Amino acid sequence: MPRPRYVFGEAWSIARTSPRQTAAAITLIALALYVPGLLALVSHNLSRLAAEETEDPASVVLTLDPQTDARAIATRLQADHRIQLVRIVSSDAALARFRRAYPDLGAALSDLKEAPFPPSIEVVLKPGAARTVSREIAAGARVWPGIESAESEEEFSRRFRDAIHLVRDAGLFLGAVLTLAAVLSVASAVRLALDLHREEVGIMRLMGATESAIRAPFWLYATSEGLVGGGLALGLLYATYRFAAHWLSRDPHPVLAVLWVGFLALPTQLLLPAAGAAAGLIGSLLSLGRRETRRATRLA
């Protein structure tokens, strides 16, 4: 087995002989992991919003025009025997509820002069009501004057879950495509480094060096590229999060603030450097087959 000091020294020598290719590979890996990381951060905060539950969840939510008489609409709804409870939620009450659900955003929303949420009415159905009842009530209320929108809880939850899944799937797809490009970039950088060091490879073969002794520095070089690229992606992602949080603290926005409530959990953060290191290692394995090292020896 090659000595660690030799492997690290040769890997550093390889990195110094091709700085442009090394920088390009690290940059591409960082971008390849930053994009899916950003989408993972957004879906993580959206999932937190979806997990919020109330004691009496509403089956239908009616969004009202600011000038609409909410009590008249509530009285009309209470005439329906299938409805158990009708709650009028004013703009101020909606803002207070939002602050309770997201106390870490309280400072960002404290400077708002007007409540950003429109008034609404929440409808709670009686126990045992059929699933179609919420859709029927929402469909009937949409044509009432003063109603901006009417959504059943089932429709809203399904659309919200579909949106979260769409964000996650987009992140996985873009991550796969960009990571493949990063792997190919690392493979090209390692092949170029192998050509630059073909004389050393030839001398080592003449001296009886094993395949692992020849390839180990290149493996370490490529893995280090991926590790640095993944760490850079994590740093860029955290910088984006801090910038967004700082910007929203100066110019609060109730919708955008939900996307930047918290950062990724530590295990998810560690996935970025680990994925970068894995991409670098795979790229080196693809470019350092026995045929490639033999070809470098013949050229030397």
C-alpha positions as CSV (number, residue, x, y, z in Angstrom):
1,M,0.0,0.0,0.0
2,P,1.3,3.5,-0.8
3,R,2.3,5.7,2.0
4,P,-0.2,8.4,2.9
5,R,2.5,11.1,2.8
6,Y,3.4,10.1,-0.7
7,V,-0.2,10.0,-1.8
8,F,-1.0,13.5,-0.4
9,G,2.2,14.9,-1.8
10,E,1.5,13.6,-5.3
11,A,-2.1,14.7,-5.2
12,W,-1.0,18.2,-4.4
13,S,1.6,18.1,-7.2
14,I,-1.1,17.1,-9.6
15,A,-3.4,19.9,-8.5
16,R,-0.6,22.5,-9.0
17,T,0.3,21.3,-12.5
18,S,-3.3,21.9,-13.8
19,P,-4.8,24.8,-11.8
20,R,-7.3,25.9,-14.5
21,Q,-8.7,22.4,-14.9
22,T,-8.9,22.0,-11.2
23,A,-10.7,25.3,-10.7
24,A,-13.1,24.5,-13.5
25,A,-14.0,21.1,-12.1
26,I,-14.5,22.5,-8.6
27,T,-16.7,25.3,-9.9
28,L,-18.8,22.9,-11.9
29,I,-19.3,20.6,-9.0
30,A,-20.2,23.5,-6.8
31,L,-22.9,24.7,-9.3
32,A,-24.1,21.2,-9.8
33,L,-24.8,20.8,-6.1
34,Y,-25.9,24.4,-5.3
35,V,-29.0,24.3,-7.6
36,P,-30.6,21.1,-6.1
37,G,-29.5,22.3,-2.7
38,L,-31.4,25.5,-3.2
39,L,-34.6,23.7,-4.3
40,A,-34.2,21.3,-1.3
41,L,-34.0,24.3,1.0
42,V,-37.2,25.8,-0.5
43,S,-39.1,22.4,-0.3
44,H,-37.9,21.9,3.3
45,N,-39.5,25.2,4.4
46,L,-42.6,24.5,2.4
47,S,-42.9,21.1,4.1
48,R,-42.7,22.8,7.4
49,L,-45.6,25.0,6.4
50,A,-47.6,22.0,5.3
51,A,-47.0,20.3,8.6
52,E,-48.7,23.1,10.6
53,E,-52.0,21.8,12.0
54,T,-54.8,23.4,13.9
55,E,-57.1,21.8,16.5
56,D,-60.2,22.2,14.2
57,P,-58.9,22.1,10.6
58,A,-61.0,23.9,8.1
59,S,-62.6,22.0,5.3
60,V,-63.3,25.1,3.2
61,V,-61.5,28.4,3.1
62,L,-63.2,31.5,1.5
63,T,-61.0,34.5,0.7
64,L,-63.0,37.7,0.9
65,D,-62.7,41.2,-0.7
66,P,-61.7,43.7,1.9
67,Q,-65.0,45.6,1.6
68,T,-67.2,42.4,1.9
69,D,-69.4,42.0,5.0
70,A,-67.9,38.9,6.5
71,R,-70.8,38.5,9.0
72,A,-73.3,38.3,6.2
73,I,-71.4,35.6,4.4
74,A,-70.9,33.7,7.7
75,T,-74.7,33.9,8.4
76,R,-75.4,32.5,5.0
77,L,-73.0,29.6,5.5
78,Q,-74.4,28.7,9.0
79,A,-77.8,28.0,7.3
80,D,-76.2,24.9,5.8
81,H,-76.9,21.9,8.2
82,R,-73.7,20.2,7.1
83,I,-71.5,22.9,8.6
84,Q,-70.5,22.7,12.2
85,L,-68.5,25.9,12.7
86,V,-67.8,29.1,10.7
87,R,-64.8,31.1,11.7
88,I,-64.2,34.7,10.5
89,V,-60.5,35.4,10.3
90,S,-59.7,39.1,9.9
91,S,-56.4,40.3,8.3
92,D,-55.0,41.1,11.8
93,A,-56.0,37.7,13.1
94,A,-54.4,36.0,10.1
95,L,-51.1,37.9,10.7
96,A,-51.2,37.0,14.4
97,R,-51.7,33.4,13.5
98,F,-48.8,33.5,11.1
99,R,-46.5,35.1,13.8
100,R,-47.5,32.3,16.2
101,A,-46.7,29.6,13.6
102,Y,-43.4,31.3,12.7
103,P,-42.0,33.1,15.7
104,D,-38.6,33.4,14.1
105,L,-40.2,35.6,11.5
106,G,-41.8,37.9,14.1
107,A,-39.0,40.5,13.8
108,A,-39.2,40.5,10.0
109,L,-43.0,41.2,10.1
110,S,-43.0,43.6,13.0
111,D,-42.4,46.6,10.7
112,L,-45.4,46.0,8.5
113,K,-47.9,48.9,8.7
114,E,-50.7,46.9,7.1
115,A,-51.8,43.3,7.6
116,P,-50.7,41.5,4.4
117,F,-53.3,38.8,4.6
118,P,-56.8,39.3,3.2
119,P,-59.8,38.5,5.4
120,S,-61.2,35.0,5.1
121,I,-63.8,32.6,6.4
122,E,-63.0,29.1,7.5
123,V,-65.7,26.4,7.4
124,V,-65.5,23.3,9.6
125,L,-67.8,20.5,8.6
126,K,-69.7,18.2,10.9
127,P,-68.1,14.9,11.8
128,G,-69.0,12.2,9.3
129,A,-69.7,14.5,6.4
130,A,-68.9,13.1,3.0
131,R,-65.7,14.0,1.3
132,T,-67.6,15.6,-1.6
133,V,-69.3,18.1,0.7
134,S,-66.3,20.5,1.0
135,R,-66.0,20.6,-2.8
136,E,-69.7,21.3,-3.2
137,I,-69.6,24.2,-0.7
138,A,-66.5,25.7,-2.2
139,A,-68.0,25.4,-5.7
140,G,-71.3,27.1,-4.6
141,A,-69.5,29.9,-2.7
142,R,-67.3,30.9,-5.7
143,V,-70.3,32.6,-7.4
144,W,-71.3,34.7,-4.4
145,P,-70.5,38.4,-4.5
146,G,-67.5,39.5,-2.5
147,I,-65.8,36.1,-2.7
148,E,-62.3,36.3,-4.2
149,S,-61.7,32.5,-4.0
150,A,-63.1,29.4,-2.4
151,E,-61.0,26.3,-2.0
152,S,-61.8,23.1,-0.3
153,E,-59.1,21.8,2.1
154,E,-58.8,18.6,0.0
155,E,-58.0,20.6,-3.2
156,F,-55.7,23.0,-1.4
157,S,-53.7,20.2,0.3
158,R,-53.4,18.2,-2.9
159,R,-52.2,21.2,-4.8
160,F,-49.8,22.2,-2.1
161,R,-48.3,18.7,-1.8
162,D,-48.1,18.5,-5.6
163,A,-46.1,21.8,-5.6
164,I,-43.7,20.5,-3.0
165,H,-43.2,17.3,-4.9
166,L,-42.6,19.2,-8.1
167,V,-39.9,21.3,-6.4
168,R,-38.2,18.2,-5.1
169,D,-38.4,16.3,-8.4
170,A,-37.0,19.3,-10.2
171,G,-34.1,19.5,-7.7
172,L,-33.4,15.8,-8.2
173,F,-33.6,16.0,-12.0
174,L,-31.4,19.1,-12.2
175,G,-29.0,17.6,-9.6
176,A,-28.6,14.4,-11.6
177,V,-28.0,16.2,-14.9
178,L,-25.5,18.7,-13.4
179,T,-23.7,16.1,-11.3
180,L,-23.2,14.0,-14.5
181,A,-21.7,17.0,-16.1
182,A,-19.5,17.5,-13.1
183,V,-18.4,13.8,-13.2
184,L,-17.4,14.2,-16.8
185,S,-15.5,17.4,-16.0
186,V,-13.6,15.7,-13.3
187,A,-12.8,12.8,-15.6
188,S,-11.4,15.1,-18.2
189,A,-9.3,16.9,-15.6
190,V,-7.9,13.6,-14.3
191,R,-7.1,12.5,-17.8
192,L,-5.3,15.7,-18.5
193,A,-3.4,15.4,-15.3
194,L,-2.5,11.8,-16.2
195,D,-1.1,13.0,-19.6
196,L,0.9,15.7,-17.8
197,H,2.4,13.1,-15.4
198,R,2.9,10.3,-18.0
199,E,6.7,10.4,-17.5
200,E,6.4,9.9,-13.8
201,V,3.9,7.1,-14.4
202,G,6.3,5.4,-16.8
203,I,9.2,5.7,-14.3
204,M,7.0,4.2,-11.5
205,R,6.1,1.3,-13.7
206,L,9.7,0.6,-14.5
207,M,10.4,0.6,-10.8
208,G,7.7,-2.0,-10.2
209,A,5.0,0.3,-8.6
210,T,1.6,-1.3,-8.2
211,E,-1.5,-0.1,-9.9
212,S,-2.8,1.3,-6.5
213,A,0.4,3.3,-6.0
214,I,0.0,4.9,-9.4
215,R,-3.7,5.6,-9.2
216,A,-4.1,6.6,-5.5
217,P,-2.8,10.2,-5.9
218,F,-5.2,10.7,-8.8
219,W,-8.1,9.3,-6.8
220,L,-7.3,11.6,-3.9
221,Y,-6.9,14.5,-6.3
222,A,-10.3,14.0,-7.9
223,T,-12.1,13.2,-4.5
224,S,-10.6,16.4,-3.0
225,E,-11.9,18.4,-6.0
226,G,-15.4,17.0,-5.3
227,L,-15.1,17.6,-1.6
228,V,-14.0,21.2,-2.0
229,G,-16.8,21.8,-4.7
230,G,-19.4,20.3,-2.3
231,G,-18.2,22.5,0.5
232,L,-18.3,25.6,-1.7
233,A,-21.8,24.7,-2.8
234,L,-22.8,24.5,0.9
235,G,-21.2,27.8,1.6
236,L,-23.0,29.5,-1.3
237,L,-26.3,28.0,-0.2
238,Y,-25.8,29.3,3.4
239,A,-24.8,32.7,2.1
240,T,-27.9,32.8,-0.1
241,Y,-30.0,31.9,2.9
242,R,-28.4,34.6,5.1
243,F,-28.8,37.2,2.4
244,A,-32.5,36.4,1.9
245,A,-33.2,36.4,5.6
246,H,-31.4,39.8,5.9
247,W,-33.2,41.2,2.9
248,L,-36.6,40.1,4.3
249,S,-35.8,41.5,7.7
250,R,-35.5,44.9,6.0
251,D,-38.4,44.5,3.6
252,P,-40.8,41.9,5.0
253,H,-42.9,39.8,2.7
254,P,-45.3,37.3,4.2
255,V,-45.1,34.8,1.3
256,L,-41.4,34.9,0.5
257,A,-40.5,34.8,4.2
258,V,-42.0,31.3,4.5
259,L,-39.4,30.0,2.0
260,W,-36.5,31.2,4.2
261,V,-37.7,30.3,7.7
262,G,-34.8,27.9,8.5
263,F,-31.7,26.3,7.0
264,L,-31.2,22.7,6.1
265,A,-30.7,20.1,8.9
266,L,-27.1,19.1,9.6
267,P,-27.4,15.6,7.9
268,T,-28.7,17.2,4.8
269,Q,-25.9,19.8,4.8
270,L,-23.3,17.1,5.0
271,L,-24.8,15.4,1.9
272,L,-23.5,18.2,-0.3
273,P,-19.7,17.7,0.4
274,A,-20.3,13.9,0.5
275,A,-22.0,14.0,-2.9
276,G,-19.2,16.2,-4.3
277,A,-16.6,13.7,-3.0
278,A,-18.5,10.8,-4.5
279,A,-18.8,12.6,-7.9
280,G,-15.0,13.3,-7.9
281,L,-14.2,9.7,-7.0
282,I,-16.5,8.3,-9.7
283,G,-15.0,10.7,-12.3
284,S,-11.5,9.5,-11.4
285,L,-12.6,5.8,-11.6
286,L,-14.0,6.4,-15.1
287,S,-10.8,8.1,-16.3
288,L,-8.3,5.8,-14.7
289,G,-8.9,2.5,-16.2
290,R,-6.1,0.1,-16.8
291,R,-6.1,1.0,-20.5
292,E,-5.7,4.7,-19.8
293,T,-2.7,4.2,-17.4
294,R,-1.1,1.8,-19.9
295,R,-1.5,4.3,-22.7
296,A,0.1,7.0,-20.6
297,T,3.0,4.6,-20.0
298,R,3.5,3.9,-23.7
299,L,3.3,7.7,-24.5
300,A,6.0,8.3,-21.9
